[in-house]
């Protein structure tokens, strides 16, 4: 009995020994394979070499090992944790204003570096100007003060809401272009911004009897003829409207006086008689010819016969007319309008049935006008006041070559 039990123990010990031996043989190649899998990397590369952050902001850095089969741990280190910290997975957190380096290292001594710039978070931006009127062609430098001091001033981006009106460069230099209004915006990377409203306006210069308008389209010079200078008074057919035509035509190089247009050497081509005939009207002038002013209808035809492009409008909607005339003036081109002496805010324009040549709009939105009556220049009325309360439309059924009453004279002419 005792002998059999000893035999069983020996068999059991042999089996255990055999199992240990087998496991040893199998485990050896597993260890060799694992060791081969952890081949030392030859290079480490970061996805970013430089980053800029505002305080408290974060960014994730990624490191790639070469060859790709490398499978070793990467250690992340910040050279200055007061400026930026980094965790074990490469996430960087900006702590304080300044510059530091984030280093990714391997056990075999390889390293890659990312330079981190930490900026103070802008709280507000103040511009040197918040509203400015700027003559076309002129340049103004806008300065931006960022709070707190030392925040991301260099990162400010400048933009214009309408570059046709006002352009701005990367340094805040604003240049006025076409007439109108634009908003200049200075914005930091975190979205804080400030704005300046820029009004671009025309320049006008008076020298004796000439007026020069400088706009985005260039210079245009008018000669201010006076109907009184030719002894015709207010209501002659070669009166205010004819004189307005001569004034407007002078800016297109047509040097015809009001008398030339009606009676002088070019009368056969440019007279009202010719204009009426061209329109299919009567070839013989009425008996009261010479006692009444010509209408917008005839003035438009005279300009056409001079070779000057124009479009006459007799009846109109006030809002649409204001917009159309304003857009036309922005191009530096004149408009002839018929006006009356309606009382507005206790004031009268001065004449019951008169014509004005509107040549532009100044920085206060006042219409720059030339009055044929006395060759005077006017900037007394805002453009909207002038057009809404003093400009007179014509009644369609009364559109005739000569002015019989206010309705037959009304309207406006867009010239050029």
Secondary structure as a PSIPRED ss2 file (coil, helix, strand):
# PSIPRED VFORMAT (PSIPRED V4.0)

   1 X C   1.000  0.000  0.000
   2 X H   0.000  1.000  0.000
   3 X H   0.000  1.000  0.000
   4 X H   0.000  1.000  0.000
   5 X H   0.000  1.000  0.000
   6 X H   0.000  1.000  0.000
   7 X H   0.000  1.000  0.000
   8 X H   0.000  1.000  0.000
   9 X H   0.000  1.000  0.000
  10 X H   0.000  1.000  0.000
  11 X H   0.000  1.000  0.000
  12 X H   0.000  1.000  0.000
  13 X H   0.000  1.000  0.000
  14 X H   0.000  1.000  0.000
  15 X H   0.000  1.000  0.000
  16 X H   0.000  1.000  0.000
  17 X H   0.000  1.000  0.000
  18 X H   0.000  1.000  0.000
  19 X H   0.000  1.000  0.000
  20 X H   0.000  1.000  0.000
  21 X H   0.000  1.000  0.000
  22 X H   0.000  1.000  0.000
  23 X H   0.000  1.000  0.000
  24 X H   0.000  1.000  0.000
  25 X H   0.000  1.000  0.000
  26 X H   0.000  1.000  0.000
  27 X H   0.000  1.000  0.000
  28 X H   0.000  1.000  0.000
  29 X H   0.000  1.000  0.000
  30 X H   0.000  1.000  0.000
  31 X H   0.000  1.000  0.000
  32 X H   0.000  1.000  0.000
  33 X H   0.000  1.000  0.000
  34 X H   0.000  1.000  0.000
  35 X H   0.000  1.000  0.000
  36 X H   0.000  1.000  0.000
  37 X H   0.000  1.000  0.000
  38 X C   1.000  0.000  0.000
  39 X C   1.000  0.000  0.000
  40 X C   1.000  0.000  0.000
  41 X C   1.000  0.000  0.000
  42 X C   1.000  0.000  0.000
  43 X E   0.000  0.000  1.000
  44 X E   0.000  0.000  1.000
  45 X E   0.000  0.000  1.000
  46 X E   0.000  0.000  1.000
  47 X C   1.000  0.000  0.000
  48 X C   1.000  0.000  0.000
  49 X C   1.000  0.000  0.000
  50 X E   0.000  0.000  1.000
  51 X E   0.000  0.000  1.000
  52 X E   0.000  0.000  1.000
  53 X E   0.000  0.000  1.000
  54 X E   0.000  0.000  1.000
  55 X C   1.000  0.000  0.000
  56 X C   1.000  0.000  0.000
  57 X C   1.000  0.000  0.000
  58 X E   0.000  0.000  1.000
  59 X E   0.000  0.000  1.000
  60 X E   0.000  0.000  1.000
  61 X C   1.000  0.000  0.000
  62 X C   1.000  0.000  0.000
  63 X E   0.000  0.000  1.000
  64 X E   0.000  0.000  1.000
  65 X E   0.000  0.000  1.000
  66 X E   0.000  0.000  1.000
  67 X C   1.000  0.000  0.000
  68 X C   1.000  0.000  0.000
  69 X C   1.000  0.000  0.000
  70 X C   1.000  0.000  0.000
  71 X C   1.000  0.000  0.000
  72 X C   1.000  0.000  0.000
  73 X C   1.000  0.000  0.000
  74 X E   0.000  0.000  1.000
  75 X E   0.000  0.000  1.000
  76 X E   0.000  0.000  1.000
  77 X E   0.000  0.000  1.000
  78 X E   0.000  0.000  1.000
  79 X C   1.000  0.000  0.000
  80 X C   1.000  0.000  0.000
  81 X C   1.000  0.000  0.000
  82 X C   1.000  0.000  0.000
  83 X C   1.000  0.000  0.000
  84 X E   0.000  0.000  1.000
  85 X E   0.000  0.000  1.000
  86 X E   0.000  0.000  1.000
  87 X C   1.000  0.000  0.000
  88 X C   1.000  0.000  0.000
  89 X C   1.000  0.000  0.000
  90 X C   1.000  0.000  0.000
  91 X E   0.000  0.000  1.000
  92 X E   0.000  0.000  1.000
  93 X E   0.000  0.000  1.000
  94 X E   0.000  0.000  1.000
  95 X C   1.000  0.000  0.000
  96 X C   1.000  0.000  0.000
  97 X C   1.000  0.000  0.000
  98 X E   0.000  0.000  1.000
  99 X E   0.000  0.000  1.000
 100 X E   0.000  0.000  1.000
 101 X E   0.000  0.000  1.000
 102 X E   0.000  0.000  1.000
 103 X E   0.000  0.000  1.000
 104 X E   0.000  0.000  1.000
 105 X E   0.000  0.000  1.000
 106 X E   0.000  0.000  1.000
 107 X C   1.000  0.000  0.000
 108 X C   1.000  0.000  0.000
 109 X C   1.000  0.000  0.000
 110 X C   1.000  0.000  0.000
 111 X E   0.000  0.000  1.000
 112 X E   0.000  0.000  1.000
 113 X E   0.000  0.000  1.000
 114 X E   0.000  0.000  1.000
 115 X E   0.000  0.000  1.000
 116 X E   0.000  0.000  1.000
 117 X E   0.000  0.000  1.000
 118 X E   0.000  0.000  1.000
 119 X E   0.000  0.000  1.000
 120 X E   0.000  0.000  1.000
 121 X C   1.000  0.000  0.000
 122 X C   1.000  0.000  0.000
 123 X C   1.000  0.000  0.000
 124 X E   0.000  0.000  1.000
 125 X E   0.000  0.000  1.000
 126 X E   0.000  0.000  1.000
 127 X E   0.000  0.000  1.000
 128 X C   1.000  0.000  0.000
 129 X C   1.000  0.000  0.000
 130 X C   1.000  0.000  0.000
 131 X E   0.000  0.000  1.000
 132 X E   0.000  0.000  1.000
 133 X E   0.000  0.000  1.000
 134 X E   0.000  0.000  1.000
 135 X E   0.000  0.000  1.000
 136 X C   1.000  0.000  0.000
 137 X C   1.000  0.000  0.000
 138 X C   1.000  0.000  0.000
 139 X E   0.000  0.000  1.000
 140 X E   0.000  0.000  1.000
 141 X E   0.000  0.000  1.000
 142 X C   1.000  0.000  0.000
 143 X C   1.000  0.000  0.000
 144 X E   0.000  0.000  1.000
 145 X E   0.000  0.000  1.000
 146 X E   0.000  0.000  1.000
 147 X E   0.000  0.000  1.000
 148 X C   1.000  0.000  0.000
 149 X C   1.000  0.000  0.000
 150 X C   1.000  0.000  0.000
 151 X E   0.000  0.000  1.000
 152 X C   1.000  0.000  0.000
 153 X H   0.000  1.000  0.000
 154 X H   0.000  1.000  0.000
 155 X H   0.000  1.000  0.000
 156 X C   1.000  0.000  0.000
 157 X E   0.000  0.000  1.000
 158 X E   0.000  0.000  1.000
 159 X E   0.000  0.000  1.000
 160 X E   0.000  0.000  1.000
 161 X C   1.000  0.000  0.000
 162 X C   1.000  0.000  0.000
 163 X C   1.000  0.000  0.000
 164 X C   1.000  0.000  0.000
 165 X C   1.000  0.000  0.000
 166 X E   0.000  0.000  1.000
 167 X E   0.000  0.000  1.000
 168 X E   0.000  0.000  1.000
 169 X C   1.000  0.000  0.000
 170 X C   1.000  0.000  0.000
 171 X C   1.000  0.000  0.000
 172 X C   1.000  0.000  0.000
 173 X E   0.000  0.000  1.000
 174 X E   0.000  0.000  1.000
 175 X E   0.000  0.000  1.000
 176 X E   0.000  0.000  1.000
 177 X C   1.000  0.000  0.000
 178 X C   1.000  0.000  0.000
 179 X C   1.000  0.000  0.000
 180 X E   0.000  0.000  1.000
 181 X E   0.000  0.000  1.000
 182 X E   0.000  0.000  1.000
 183 X E   0.000  0.000  1.000
 184 X E   0.000  0.000  1.000
 185 X E   0.000  0.000  1.000
 186 X E   0.000  0.000  1.000
 187 X E   0.000  0.000  1.000
 188 X C   1.000  0.000  0.000
 189 X C   1.000  0.000  0.000
 190 X C   1.000  0.000  0.000
 191 X C   1.000  0.000  0.000
 192 X C   1.000  0.000  0.000
 193 X E   0.000  0.000  1.000
 194 X E   0.000  0.000  1.000
 195 X E   0.000  0.000  1.000
 196 X E   0.000  0.000  1.000
 197 X E   0.000  0.000  1.000
 198 X E   0.000  0.000  1.000
 199 X E   0.000  0.000  1.000
 200 X E   0.000  0.000  1.000
 201 X E   0.000  0.000  1.000
 202 X C   1.000  0.000  0.000
 203 X E   0.000  0.000  1.000
 204 X E   0.000  0.000  1.000
 205 X E   0.000  0.000  1.000
 206 X E   0.000  0.000  1.000
 207 X E   0.000  0.000  1.000
 208 X C   1.000  0.000  0.000
 209 X C   1.000  0.000  0.000
 210 X E   0.000  0.000  1.000
 211 X E   0.000  0.000  1.000
 212 X E   0.000  0.000  1.000
 213 X E   0.000  0.000  1.000
 214 X E   0.000  0.000  1.000
 215 X E   0.000  0.000  1.000
 216 X C   1.000  0.000  0.000
 217 X C   1.000  0.000  0.000
 218 X E   0.000  0.000  1.000
 219 X E   0.000  0.000  1.000
 220 X E   0.000  0.000  1.000
 221 X E   0.000  0.000  1.000
 222 X E   0.000  0.000  1.000
 223 X E   0.000  0.000  1.000
 224 X C   1.000  0.000  0.000
 225 X C   1.000  0.000  0.000
 226 X C   1.000  0.000  0.000
 227 X H   0.000  1.000  0.000
 228 X H   0.000  1.000  0.000
 229 X H   0.000  1.000  0.000
 230 X H   0.000  1.000  0.000
 231 X C   1.000  0.000  0.000
 232 X C   1.000  0.000  0.000
 233 X C   1.000  0.000  0.000
 234 X C   1.000  0.000  0.000
 235 X C   1.000  0.000  0.000
 236 X C   1.000  0.000  0.000
 237 X C   1.000  0.000  0.000
 238 X C   1.000  0.000  0.000
 239 X C   1.000  0.000  0.000
 240 X H   0.000  1.000  0.000
 241 X H   0.000  1.000  0.000
 242 X H   0.000  1.000  0.000
 243 X H   0.000  1.000  0.000
 244 X H   0.000  1.000  0.000
 245 X H   0.000  1.000  0.000
 246 X H   0.000  1.000  0.000
 247 X H   0.000  1.000  0.000
 248 X H   0.000  1.000  0.000
 249 X H   0.000  1.000  0.000
 250 X H   0.000  1.000  0.000
 251 X C   1.000  0.000  0.000
 252 X C   1.000  0.000  0.000
 253 X C   1.000  0.000  0.000
 254 X C   1.000  0.000  0.000
 255 X C   1.000  0.000  0.000
 256 X C   1.000  0.000  0.000
 257 X C   1.000  0.000  0.000
 258 X H   0.000  1.000  0.000
 259 X H   0.000  1.000  0.000
 260 X H   0.000  1.000  0.000
 261 X H   0.000  1.000  0.000
 262 X H   0.000  1.000  0.000
 263 X C   1.000  0.000  0.000
 264 X C   1.000  0.000  0.000
 265 X C   1.000  0.000  0.000
 266 X C   1.000  0.000  0.000
 267 X H   0.000  1.000  0.000
 268 X H   0.000  1.000  0.000
 269 X H   0.000  1.000  0.000
 270 X H   0.000  1.000  0.000
 271 X C   1.000  0.000  0.000
 272 X H   0.000  1.000  0.000
 273 X H   0.000  1.000  0.000
 274 X H   0.000  1.000  0.000
 275 X H   0.000  1.000  0.000
 276 X H   0.000  1.000  0.000
 277 X H   0.000  1.000  0.000
 278 X H   0.000  1.000  0.000
 279 X C   1.000  0.000  0.000
 280 X C   1.000  0.000  0.000
 281 X C   1.000  0.000  0.000
 282 X C   1.000  0.000  0.000
 283 X C   1.000  0.000  0.000
 284 X C   1.000  0.000  0.000
 285 X C   1.000  0.000  0.000
 286 X C   1.000  0.000  0.000
 287 X C   1.000  0.000  0.000
 288 X C   1.000  0.000  0.000
 289 X C   1.000  0.000  0.000
 290 X C   1.000  0.000  0.000
 291 X C   1.000  0.000  0.000
 292 X C   1.000  0.000  0.000
 293 X C   1.000  0.000  0.000
 294 X E   0.000  0.000  1.000
 295 X C   1.000  0.000  0.000
 296 X H   0.000  1.000  0.000
 297 X H   0.000  1.000  0.000
 298 X H   0.000  1.000  0.000
 299 X H   0.000  1.000  0.000
 300 X H   0.000  1.000  0.000
 301 X H   0.000  1.000  0.000
 302 X H   0.000  1.000  0.000
 303 X H   0.000  1.000  0.000
 304 X H   0.000  1.000  0.000
 305 X H   0.000  1.000  0.000
 306 X C   1.000  0.000  0.000
 307 X C   1.000  0.000  0.000
 308 X C   1.000  0.000  0.000
 309 X C   1.000  0.000  0.000
 310 X E   0.000  0.000  1.000
 311 X E   0.000  0.000  1.000
 312 X E   0.000  0.000  1.000
 313 X E   0.000  0.000  1.000
 314 X C   1.000  0.000  0.000
 315 X C   1.000  0.000  0.000
 316 X C   1.000  0.000  0.000
 317 X C   1.000  0.000  0.000
 318 X H   0.000  1.000  0.000
 319 X H   0.000  1.000  0.000
 320 X H   0.000  1.000  0.000
 321 X H   0.000  1.000  0.000
 322 X H   0.000  1.000  0.000
 323 X H   0.000  1.000  0.000
 324 X H   0.000  1.000  0.000
 325 X H   0.000  1.000  0.000
 326 X H   0.000  1.000  0.000
 327 X H   0.000  1.000  0.000
 328 X H   0.000  1.000  0.000
 329 X H   0.000  1.000  0.000
 330 X H   0.000  1.000  0.000
 331 X C   1.000  0.000  0.000
 332 X C   1.000  0.000  0.000
 333 X C   1.000  0.000  0.000
 334 X C   1.000  0.000  0.000
 335 X E   0.000  0.000  1.000
 336 X E   0.000  0.000  1.000
 337 X E   0.000  0.000  1.000
 338 X E   0.000  0.000  1.000
 339 X E   0.000  0.000  1.000
 340 X C   1.000  0.000  0.000
 341 X C   1.000  0.000  0.000
 342 X C   1.000  0.000  0.000
 343 X C   1.000  0.000  0.000
 344 X E   0.000  0.000  1.000
 345 X C   1.000  0.000  0.000
 346 X C   1.000  0.000  0.000
 347 X E   0.000  0.000  1.000
 348 X C   1.000  0.000  0.000
 349 X C   1.000  0.000  0.000
 350 X C   1.000  0.000  0.000
 351 X C   1.000  0.000  0.000
 352 X C   1.000  0.000  0.000
 353 X C   1.000  0.000  0.000
 354 X E   0.000  0.000  1.000
 355 X E   0.000  0.000  1.000
 356 X E   0.000  0.000  1.000
 357 X E   0.000  0.000  1.000
 358 X E   0.000  0.000  1.000
 359 X E   0.000  0.000  1.000
 360 X E   0.000  0.000  1.000
 361 X E   0.000  0.000  1.000
 362 X C   1.000  0.000  0.000
 363 X C   1.000  0.000  0.000
 364 X C   1.000  0.000  0.000
 365 X C   1.000  0.000  0.000
 366 X E   0.000  0.000  1.000
 367 X E   0.000  0.000  1.000
 368 X E   0.000  0.000  1.000
 369 X E   0.000  0.000  1.000
 370 X E   0.000  0.000  1.000
 371 X E   0.000  0.000  1.000
 372 X C   1.000  0.000  0.000
 373 X C   1.000  0.000  0.000
 374 X C   1.000  0.000  0.000
 375 X C   1.000  0.000  0.000
 376 X E   0.000  0.000  1.000
 377 X E   0.000  0.000  1.000
 378 X E   0.000  0.000  1.000
 379 X C   1.000  0.000  0.000
 380 X C   1.000  0.000  0.000
 381 X C   1.000  0.000  0.000
 382 X E   0.000  0.000  1.000
 383 X H   0.000  1.000  0.000
 384 X H   0.000  1.000  0.000
 385 X H   0.000  1.000  0.000
 386 X H   0.000  1.000  0.000
 387 X H   0.000  1.000  0.000
 388 X H   0.000  1.000  0.000
 389 X H   0.000  1.000  0.000
 390 X C   1.000  0.000  0.000
 391 X E   0.000  0.000  1.000
 392 X C   1.000  0.000  0.000
 393 X C   1.000  0.000  0.000
 394 X C   1.000  0.000  0.000
 395 X C   1.000  0.000  0.000
 396 X H   0.000  1.000  0.000
 397 X H   0.000  1.000  0.000
 398 X H   0.000  1.000  0.000
 399 X C   1.000  0.000  0.000
 400 X C   1.000  0.000  0.000
 401 X C   1.000  0.000  0.000
 402 X E   0.000  0.000  1.000
 403 X C   1.000  0.000  0.000
 404 X C   1.000  0.000  0.000
 405 X C   1.000  0.000  0.000
 406 X H   0.000  1.000  0.000
 407 X H   0.000  1.000  0.000
 408 X H   0.000  1.000  0.000
 409 X H   0.000  1.000  0.000
 410 X C   1.000  0.000  0.000
 411 X C   1.000  0.000  0.000
 412 X E   0.000  0.000  1.000
 413 X E   0.000  0.000  1.000
 414 X E   0.000  0.000  1.000
 415 X E   0.000  0.000  1.000
 416 X C   1.000  0.000  0.000
